[in-house]
Amino acid sequence: MPISSTGHMLLVDEFFTLNRSDAFKEVFFVVIQLGAILAVVATFWKKMFPFQFSNPEQPVWKKDTVSLWLKVVVACIPGAIVTVLFDDVIEANLHTPVVIALALILYGIAFIWIETWNKRRVPHMNQLSDLTYRAALLIGLFQVLSIIPGTSRSGATIIGALWIGVSRVAAAEFTFFLAVPVMFGLSALKLFKFGFNFTGEELLTLAVGMAVAFVISAFVIRFLMGYIKKHDFKVFGWYRIVLGVIVLIMFAWR
């Protein structure tokens, strides 16, 4: 959901600390989200798979699906460049409760504002096939904002999509498509930096985290897609604001 999974994990770790090395936790907070991505793939497999097997001996490319994946690639380019250049700087300086809280509040306000503004507008891209390459690039530029913890990748891309005239359902679906290569790429980057010298306990920790993420995400995805067909995203904006304020108060008190 557009409330920042990484931000939530970092906040939880402030109170229920995962007793592992900082280097491992940096990998853990990203790689376990592959469980969520596998749930996305399982849910949207028919829409994501680019082949049609009407003739088992000669599969046919689904042109709309291939075109959509090319747009996803375009949308990934800005985020990939920024992540490679600045990921270490962000990790070292901005993974703090205050930054997360402020990002939760800021983009919570953005959700409420964009949905209020959209009451006077009619989306002109109602389906995934309506998205242009220009629209995909603009959404990708918004995704760059999510490098700040607490922003939410899905939150940034959905806000961007709504702003340029994409319907809620199409915005959410494109966000799920976009998450697949992004999270696989981020996970590969973290694993490459960490190396593959995991202990048995660390591997078990990763496996349990991924399994839980998969199960929870499978339910959450279905809930979210059903919810936004009848409602807007304001409730997520209010949730973000309330949580952000609570976090600021708690850490000011501490």
Phi, psi and omega in degrees: 000160187281055183232009176076093178293316180296318178301317179296319180295320179294323178292316179300322181294339176290333184252325179236079191294131173283116186280070176224170180295155178299323180296318179292318181296327176299321176288315185303314185296340178262311189293326181295341178289350172298331175299317178295322181292323176296327175293322176298312181299317180296322182288319186252023186305316182297324179281332185273329186289124189276001181248150174237127186255057174293327173241107185306330183276345182217082179298147183248136175293135172272107189301319181296321180291318178298316178299320180295318179294326176295323177292325176297318178300315178300317181293334182282337189301309181301315181295322180297317181296312183294320181296315180298321184281325192236004184302315182295323180294316179297315181301319186283331190243337190242002178274065181235153180303323182293316178298315179299315181298315180295321178293320176302314182292312183302311183280341169295315176299320180298320178298314181295318180296312184294323179289324176294317179296323183290347177298336181262006184233156175244123181298141179253001172236094188266341180231162180301325181292343180280343182293135176265169177293327176296317179297319179298318179295319179297318177296321177297323177295322176295325181297334178304327181300335186286357176294340175280121181300139183099347181285310184089121177298312180295323179297313181296317181290323179293316177301315178299317181295316179298322182296323182269006172101023177269142178292161182300314183295315179295323178297315180294316181296317180295324177299319179294317177301313184296328182294332185298300179292329181298311184287325175295319179294315179296319179297317178298320180296315180295317180295322179296318180292321183282328189089180183244030181267059180279144171280167178300322179295321179292319177298320178295319178300315177297316182297316180295316179300316179295319180296315179296317179299320180297310184296312181297316183296324179301321178285318185295320180300313180296320178298312184298314182295325176288322183295313186284352173288339182240344185228168176263188185267008185300324182300326178289325176297313179295320178301314181298316181296312181298313180297317180299317179295317179300316180297316179299317180296314182298317183281335171293320180292320180294000000 
